[in-house]
Amino acid sequence: MDDQPCRSFFLQPRSTFHRRYEALRAFFIDERPSAEVATQFGYKPNAFKVLISRFRHHICGQDLPPFSSRMAADDPRAGRAAKTATGRTRPPSPIGRPLT
């Protein structure tokens, strides 16, 4: 059985969030050099360093990483985020009001 398409799914991800996840995983888990990972996943080396820095900031602040769903069922913060988002209201728009 040819598993090349399955390997390509992980090694050459198409979606932005999946690509970001796989690149960060290669850096932190596989401990590959950032320049090598950046090249493989189509990032400029400095842009990938910024991505690493932002990821560390999110994790150290106990925030969800930029590629995770905020609606994950097992995340207690997801319920609060959803309630907060739905409770927001915008001020009425001045467009459509009669002129006085």
HELIX and SHEET records of a PDB file:
HELIX    1   1 GLN A    4  LEU A   11  1                                   8    
HELIX    2   2 THR A   16  PHE A   28  1                                  13    
HELIX    3   3 SER A   34  PHE A   41  1                                   8    
HELIX    4   4 PRO A   45  CYS A   60  1                                  16    
HELIX    5   5 PRO A   76  GLY A   87  1                                  12    
END                                                                             
